[in-house]
Amino acid sequence: MKKIYHHIGCMALTIAMTCGFSACSPEEFAAPSEEGIPVVSAYEDGIRIDVNQETNYVTFSFEGEGVMPVWIIDGQYSTSFSVTKYYRKAGDYTVDVKFTNANGMSDGTITKTFHIDKTIMNGFAGFKYDTEFNLWKSATIGTPTFYYAPGWTQIAYPAYKAEGTGYKVTLPEATTETWQAQMMLPTNLSSEASKHYDFSTILTSTTDHPHVMVKLVDSTDDNVFFFAQTIALTANEPVCFWKSDMEGLDIANLKLVLDFGGNAANTEVTFEDIVFKDHANDDGTIVPSEEQVPEPNWSAVDSADNLWNGINYTTSFYYAPGWSQIADPTFTPEGTQYSLTFPEGTSEQWQNQVTFTTENLTTSASENYDFRVSLKANQNITGVTVKLAQTDDDNVFLFMERYDLTANEECIVKIIDVEGVDINPAKLIFDFGGNPAGTEVVIKDIILQTHKD
């Protein structure tokens, strides 16, 4: 029965197309001849596919006589001799072509493949991939490795493939927490502390994913990084993750880590157009102003809504110029202010850590949070790290950001509306690695609250 209905449908389409050729009425329609049905191979040379790589418009056209093309594009049929369609995302695509005439439609189908070079973005599209300044493009990128562990039980690597200017990762099983679906790309890229850098990549997920982690790190030490930040993805909506004018780090081999932990089952994530470049090399990109996040309604420092207020904690220090630990710095708490003195200089991140380990401070994946603290130093310090993490696992953290301190100027650190992570209990870490000798620092008025619009 299905075959009969299919035949009737094709006959109706053939009649309509025949009338399209000759403007006939039903009384004028000549009976089709099976011997005259088109053979697709005879007309393949007349198919034209023209891709405008600047606009992502593709024109499908047929140059031939005696038959009408039937384009099948994303399940939709068209019998125009020229059809134009817009493709937003980079990738490989196909179009099926049949042919019809007064005798009927071809049995066979020709499938043509074409490629879209770049994704058209809503908003900033990142730095330019295809330039001599993009260090990533000319780098050696190693075979990716994975940690794919729903419920913290590791399973087989997810499927992935290099595609165009990036990668597509297929995640068949759902995960629930950050770091349960990591993809790690080793490279031979290096960076220098004397330079500044730019980075961008475009990410697209087939499902909503509110918490994809992007991290660019030293391949030998995950605690030495340019950034470790999450980005929210809406299903099938390309989003650009980017950083501009980042302070350099002395790293011999960089590693890009993407964590899809928290993904829904059967999620595909594409990341493409990866750019890492020396900020001094202008590729012509106009960088937008940083988006201003709306200021929340901050709780008072001594309010019950401030989760830090009245918290019980112990302090510990890792003060290690040249990675050789020395005596703890002087630490003086006074109300909501904490004063520190660092007599000796340090040269690298994590050589001067101050940790507040709490007894009962918790955060929840079901909440969003705001954090605020005042930092002031009597000398310049580049790249001060502020991190709120699980007490017994540094890889589980609510945030981890870096800030530059200018001598004798107050720096107000604000982390607003960050998605929650299940942490119990929490520790708050400040790292002043890179401080000059004789540095004095004041940490003041810490506020941690559930997000308040």
C-alpha positions as CSV (number, residue, x, y, z in Angstrom):
1,M,0.0,0.0,0.0
2,K,2.8,2.4,0.8
3,K,4.3,1.8,-2.6
4,I,1.0,2.6,-4.4
5,Y,0.6,5.9,-2.5
6,H,4.2,6.8,-3.3
7,H,3.5,6.1,-7.0
8,I,0.4,8.3,-7.0
9,G,2.4,11.1,-5.3
10,C,5.1,10.9,-7.9
11,M,2.6,10.9,-10.7
12,A,0.9,14.0,-9.3
13,L,4.2,15.8,-9.1
14,T,5.1,14.7,-12.6
15,I,1.8,16.1,-14.0
16,A,2.4,19.4,-12.2
17,M,5.9,19.6,-13.6
18,T,4.7,18.7,-17.1
19,C,2.2,21.5,-17.0
20,G,5.0,23.8,-15.8
21,F,6.9,23.0,-19.0
22,S,4.0,23.6,-21.4
23,A,1.3,25.5,-19.5
24,C,-1.1,22.7,-20.5
25,S,-4.5,22.1,-19.2
26,P,-5.6,18.5,-18.1
27,E,-7.3,18.1,-21.5
28,E,-4.0,18.8,-23.3
29,F,-1.8,16.5,-21.2
30,A,-0.1,13.7,-23.1
31,A,0.3,10.3,-21.5
32,P,3.8,9.8,-20.2
33,S,6.1,7.3,-21.8
34,E,8.3,5.2,-19.5
35,E,11.0,5.0,-22.2
36,G,11.4,8.8,-22.0
37,I,12.1,9.1,-18.3
38,P,15.3,11.1,-17.7
39,V,18.5,9.3,-16.8
40,V,20.3,11.4,-14.2
41,S,23.8,10.7,-15.3
42,A,23.1,12.3,-18.7
43,Y,22.5,15.7,-17.0
44,E,25.0,15.7,-14.1
45,D,27.4,18.0,-16.0
46,G,24.7,20.7,-16.0
47,I,24.5,21.0,-12.2
48,R,26.2,24.1,-10.8
49,I,26.8,24.9,-7.1
50,D,28.2,28.3,-6.4
51,V,29.2,29.1,-2.8
52,N,29.7,32.7,-1.7
53,Q,32.1,32.2,1.2
54,E,31.8,35.9,2.3
55,T,28.0,35.8,2.7
56,N,27.3,32.0,3.1
57,Y,24.7,32.1,0.3
58,V,24.8,29.1,-2.0
59,T,23.2,29.1,-5.4
60,F,22.1,25.8,-7.0
61,S,21.5,26.0,-10.7
62,F,21.0,23.8,-13.7
63,E,22.2,24.5,-17.2
64,G,20.5,22.0,-19.6
65,E,17.5,21.4,-21.8
66,G,14.7,19.0,-22.1
67,V,14.4,18.3,-18.3
68,M,13.6,20.2,-15.1
69,P,15.8,19.8,-12.0
70,V,14.2,18.7,-8.8
71,W,16.4,20.0,-5.9
72,I,16.0,18.2,-2.5
73,I,17.5,20.6,0.0
74,D,17.1,19.8,3.7
75,G,14.0,17.7,2.9
76,Q,12.4,20.5,0.9
77,Y,11.7,20.2,-2.9
78,S,12.2,22.9,-5.5
79,T,11.9,22.7,-9.3
80,S,13.4,26.1,-10.1
81,F,16.3,26.2,-12.5
82,S,18.1,28.4,-9.9
83,V,17.7,28.2,-6.1
84,T,19.6,30.2,-3.5
85,K,19.9,29.2,0.2
86,Y,21.6,30.7,3.2
87,Y,23.8,28.5,5.4
88,R,24.8,30.1,8.7
89,K,27.2,27.4,10.0
90,A,30.5,26.2,8.7
91,G,30.7,22.6,7.6
92,D,30.1,20.1,4.8
93,Y,26.6,19.9,3.3
94,T,24.8,17.9,0.6
95,V,22.1,18.4,-2.0
96,D,20.2,15.7,-3.9
97,V,19.1,16.3,-7.5
98,K,16.6,14.4,-9.6
99,F,15.3,15.3,-13.0
100,T,11.8,15.2,-14.5
101,N,10.2,15.7,-17.9
102,A,6.8,15.1,-19.5
103,N,7.4,11.3,-19.1
104,G,8.1,11.3,-15.4
105,M,10.8,11.6,-12.8
106,S,14.2,9.9,-12.8
107,D,14.6,6.9,-10.7
108,G,18.2,7.8,-9.7
109,T,19.5,10.7,-7.6
110,I,22.7,12.7,-7.8
111,T,24.1,13.8,-4.5
112,K,26.5,16.8,-4.5
113,T,28.6,17.9,-1.6
114,F,29.7,21.5,-0.9
115,H,31.6,23.2,2.0
116,I,30.9,26.4,4.0
117,D,34.2,27.9,5.3
118,K,33.0,30.0,8.2
119,T,30.1,30.4,10.6
120,I,28.1,33.7,10.4
121,M,27.7,35.0,13.9
122,N,25.2,37.2,15.8
123,G,27.6,39.6,17.4
124,F,31.4,39.4,17.7
125,A,32.8,36.5,15.6
126,G,36.3,36.4,17.2
127,F,39.7,37.1,15.7
128,K,40.4,36.2,12.1
129,Y,41.3,32.5,11.7
130,D,42.9,32.6,8.2
131,T,45.8,35.0,8.8
132,E,49.5,34.7,9.2
133,F,49.1,36.0,12.8
134,N,47.1,33.0,13.9
135,L,49.6,30.9,15.7
136,W,47.1,28.1,16.3
137,K,46.6,27.6,12.5
138,S,50.3,26.8,11.9
139,A,50.8,24.9,15.2
140,T,51.1,21.1,15.5
141,I,48.0,20.0,17.3
142,G,48.2,16.5,18.9
143,T,45.6,13.8,19.1
144,P,43.0,14.8,21.7
145,T,42.5,12.8,24.8
146,F,39.4,12.6,26.9
147,Y,38.1,12.1,30.4
148,Y,34.4,11.0,29.9
149,A,32.9,9.9,33.2
150,P,29.2,10.1,33.8
151,G,28.7,9.8,37.6
152,W,32.5,9.8,37.8
153,T,32.7,6.4,36.3
154,Q,34.9,6.6,33.2
155,I,33.5,5.2,29.9
156,A,34.7,5.0,26.3
157,Y,35.9,8.1,24.7
158,P,33.2,10.1,22.9
159,A,33.4,10.1,19.1
160,Y,35.1,13.1,17.6
161,K,36.3,14.3,14.2
162,A,38.3,17.2,12.8
163,E,35.9,19.2,10.7
164,G,36.8,22.2,8.7
165,T,38.6,24.6,11.0
166,G,37.7,22.8,14.2
167,Y,36.3,19.7,15.8
168,K,32.9,18.0,16.4
169,V,32.5,15.9,19.6
170,T,29.5,13.6,20.0
171,L,28.5,12.9,23.6
172,P,26.0,9.9,23.8
173,E,25.7,9.8,27.6
174,A,24.6,12.6,29.8
175,T,26.9,13.9,32.6
176,T,25.9,16.0,35.6
177,E,28.9,17.9,36.9
178,T,31.8,20.0,35.7
179,W,34.9,18.0,34.6
180,Q,33.0,14.8,33.8
181,A,33.4,15.3,30.0
182,Q,36.8,16.8,29.3
183,M,38.5,17.0,25.9
184,M,42.2,17.9,25.9
185,L,44.2,19.2,22.9
186,P,48.0,19.2,23.3
187,T,50.0,21.6,21.1
188,N,53.5,22.7,20.4
189,L,52.4,26.4,20.9
190,S,54.5,28.4,23.3
191,S,54.0,31.8,25.0
192,E,56.1,34.4,26.7
193,A,55.6,36.4,29.8
194,S,56.9,39.5,27.9
195,K,54.0,39.5,25.4
196,H,50.3,39.9,25.5
197,Y,47.9,37.5,23.6
198,D,44.4,37.2,22.1
199,F,42.3,34.1,21.9
200,S,38.9,33.2,20.4
201,T,36.9,30.2,19.3
202,I,33.3,29.6,18.2
203,L,31.2,26.9,20.0
204,T,27.9,25.4,19.0
205,S,25.9,22.7,20.9
206,T,22.9,20.8,19.6
207,T,21.3,21.0,23.0
208,D,21.2,23.8,25.7
209,H,24.4,23.7,27.7
210,P,24.7,26.3,30.4
211,H,28.2,25.5,31.7
212,V,30.9,24.6,29.1
213,M,34.4,25.2,30.5
214,V,37.2,26.6,28.3
215,K,40.7,26.5,29.7
216,L,44.1,27.3,28.1
217,V,46.8,25.9,30.3
218,D,50.4,24.8,30.6
219,S,50.4,21.2,29.3
220,T,52.6,20.2,32.3
221,D,50.6,22.1,35.0
222,D,46.9,22.7,34.9
223,N,47.3,25.4,37.6
224,V,49.2,27.7,35.2
225,F,46.6,29.0,32.8
226,F,45.6,32.0,30.7
227,F,41.9,31.5,31.5
228,A,39.5,29.0,33.0
229,Q,36.0,30.2,32.3
230,T,32.6,28.8,31.6
231,I,30.3,29.9,28.7
232,A,26.5,29.2,28.3
233,L,25.4,27.7,25.0
234,T,21.8,27.7,23.6
235,A,20.9,24.9,21.3
236,N,22.2,25.4,17.7
237,E,23.2,29.0,18.4
238,P,26.9,29.7,17.7
239,V,28.7,31.6,20.4
240,C,32.1,33.2,20.4
241,F,34.4,32.8,23.4
242,W,37.2,35.3,23.3
243,K,39.9,37.0,25.3
244,S,41.9,40.0,24.3
245,D,45.2,41.5,25.5
246,M,45.9,38.8,28.0
247,E,49.1,39.0,30.1
248,G,51.7,36.6,28.8
249,L,53.0,33.5,30.6
250,D,56.2,31.6,30.0
251,I,54.8,28.3,28.7
252,A,56.7,25.8,26.5
253,N,53.6,23.8,25.3
254,L,50.0,25.0,25.6
255,K,47.1,22.7,26.0
256,L,43.4,23.6,25.3
257,V,40.9,22.0,27.6
258,L,37.2,22.0,26.9
259,D,34.9,20.5,29.5
260,F,31.3,19.6,28.5
261,G,30.4,18.3,32.0
262,G,26.7,18.7,32.6
263,N,25.7,17.8,29.0
264,A,22.4,16.2,28.0
265,A,22.5,12.8,26.3
266,N,23.1,12.8,22.6
267,T,24.7,16.2,22.5
268,E,27.0,17.3,19.7
269,V,29.4,20.2,20.3
270,T,31.4,21.9,17.6
271,F,34.2,24.3,18.3
272,E,35.9,25.9,15.4
273,D,38.0,28.9,14.1
274,I,40.4,28.7,17.1
275,V,42.8,31.7,17.1
276,F,45.7,32.3,19.4
277,K,47.8,35.3,18.5
278,D,50.3,37.9,19.7
279,H,48.2,40.9,20.6
280,A,50.8,43.2,19.0
281,N,49.9,41.7,15.6
282,D,46.8,43.5,14.3
283,D,44.7,41.2,12.1
284,G,42.1,44.0,11.5
285,T,39.6,42.7,14.0
286,I,37.6,45.4,15.8
287,V,37.2,44.2,19.3
288,P,34.0,45.2,21.0
289,S,33.8,46.8,24.4
290,E,33.5,44.2,27.1
291,E,29.8,43.6,27.8
292,Q,28.8,45.2,31.1
293,V,27.1,42.7,33.4
294,P,24.3,44.3,35.4
295,E,25.2,45.1,38.9
296,P,23.4,42.9,41.4
297,N,21.8,44.0,44.6
298,W,24.8,43.5,46.9
299,S,24.2,42.4,50.5
300,A,25.8,44.3,53.3
301,V,29.1,42.8,54.5
302,D,27.7,42.1,57.9
303,S,24.3,40.9,56.6
304,A,23.0,37.4,57.1
305,D,22.6,37.2,53.3
306,N,26.4,37.4,53.0
307,L,27.4,33.8,53.1
308,W,30.9,34.8,54.2
309,N,29.7,36.8,57.2
310,G,30.6,35.0,60.5
311,I,32.1,32.0,58.7
312,N,34.6,29.8,60.6
313,Y,37.9,29.4,58.8
314,T,41.5,28.5,59.2
315,T,44.3,30.2,57.2
316,S,47.2,28.4,55.5
317,F,50.0,29.7,53.2
318,Y,52.2,28.4,50.4
319,Y,54.9,31.1,50.2
320,A,57.6,29.8,48.0
321,P,59.9,32.2,46.1
322,G,61.6,30.0,43.4
323,W,59.3,27.2,44.5
324,S,61.2,26.8,47.8
325,Q,58.8,27.3,50.7
326,I,59.8,29.8,53.4
327,A,58.2,31.2,56.6
328,D,54.6,32.2,56.4
329,P,53.9,35.9,55.7
330,T,52.6,38.1,58.5
331,F,48.8,37.9,58.6
332,T,46.6,40.2,60.6
333,P,42.8,39.8,60.7
334,E,40.7,42.8,61.9
335,G,37.0,42.5,61.4
336,T,36.3,42.2,57.7
337,Q,39.8,43.2,56.7
338,Y,42.9,41.0,56.4
339,S,46.4,42.5,56.1
340,L,49.4,40.6,54.8
341,T,53.1,41.4,54.4
342,F,55.4,39.6,51.9
343,P,59.0,40.5,52.6
344,E,60.4,38.5,49.7
345,G,59.5,38.6,46.0
346,T,58.1,35.8,44.0
347,S,58.3,35.3,40.2
348,E,55.4,33.0,39.2
349,Q,51.8,32.3,39.7
350,W,51.0,30.0,42.7
351,Q,54.2,30.9,44.5
352,N,52.3,33.0,47.0
353,Q,49.0,31.4,48.0
354,V,46.8,32.5,50.9
355,T,44.0,30.1,51.6
356,F,40.9,30.5,53.8
357,T,39.6,27.0,54.5
358,T,36.1,27.1,55.9
359,E,34.3,24.6,58.1
360,N,30.8,24.9,56.6
361,L,30.6,27.2,53.7
362,T,28.7,25.5,50.8
363,T,27.5,26.3,47.4
364,S,24.9,24.5,45.3
365,A,24.5,23.7,41.6
366,S,20.9,24.8,41.9
367,E,21.8,28.4,42.6
368,N,23.7,31.2,41.0
369,Y,26.2,33.4,43.0
370,D,27.7,36.8,43.2
371,F,31.2,37.5,44.8
372,R,32.9,40.7,45.7
373,V,36.1,41.6,47.5
374,S,38.4,44.7,47.7
375,L,42.1,44.1,47.1
376,K,44.8,46.8,47.6
377,A,48.6,46.5,47.4
378,N,51.4,49.0,47.9
379,Q,53.2,47.7,44.8
380,N,52.1,46.5,41.3
381,I,51.2,42.8,41.1
382,T,50.3,41.2,37.8
383,G,47.9,38.3,37.6
384,V,46.5,37.9,41.1
385,T,44.4,34.8,41.2
386,V,41.1,34.6,43.1
387,K,39.5,31.1,43.4
388,L,36.7,29.5,45.4
389,A,37.1,25.8,45.3
390,Q,36.2,22.5,47.0
391,T,38.4,22.0,50.1
392,D,39.7,18.7,49.0
393,D,39.6,19.1,45.2
394,D,41.1,22.1,43.4
395,N,39.5,21.0,40.2
396,V,36.0,21.7,41.5
397,F,35.6,25.4,41.8
398,L,32.9,28.1,41.5
399,F,35.2,30.6,39.9
400,M,38.9,31.2,39.2
401,E,39.9,34.6,37.8
402,R,43.0,36.8,37.5
403,Y,43.4,40.5,38.2
404,D,46.2,43.1,38.0
405,L,46.8,45.2,41.0
406,T,48.1,48.8,40.6
407,A,50.2,50.2,43.5
408,N,48.0,51.9,46.1
409,E,44.8,51.6,44.1
410,E,41.8,49.7,45.3
411,C,40.8,46.8,43.0
412,I,37.2,45.8,43.4
413,V,36.8,42.2,42.2
414,K,33.3,41.3,41.1
415,I,32.1,38.0,39.9
416,I,28.4,38.2,39.1
417,D,25.7,35.7,38.4
418,V,28.0,32.7,38.1
419,E,26.3,29.3,37.8
420,G,26.6,27.3,41.0
421,V,28.6,24.2,41.6
422,D,28.1,21.6,44.4
423,I,30.9,22.4,46.9
424,N,31.0,21.3,50.5
425,P,32.9,22.8,52.2
426,A,34.6,25.6,50.3
427,K,38.0,27.2,50.5
428,L,38.8,30.7,49.2
429,I,42.3,31.1,47.6
430,F,44.2,34.3,46.8
431,D,47.5,33.9,44.9
432,F,49.8,36.9,44.8
433,G,52.6,35.0,42.9
434,G,54.8,37.5,41.1
435,N,54.8,40.0,44.0
436,P,57.8,42.3,44.5
437,A,59.8,42.2,47.7
438,G,58.3,44.2,50.5
439,T,54.7,44.0,49.3
440,E,51.8,44.7,51.6
441,V,48.3,43.6,50.7
442,V,44.9,44.3,52.2
443,I,42.0,41.9,51.5
444,K,38.7,43.6,52.6
445,D,34.9,43.2,52.7
446,I,34.4,39.7,51.2
447,I,30.8,39.1,50.1
448,L,29.5,35.8,48.7
449,Q,25.7,35.7,48.1
450,T,23.1,33.9,46.1
451,H,22.5,36.0,43.0
452,K,20.3,39.1,43.6
453,D,19.1,41.0,40.6
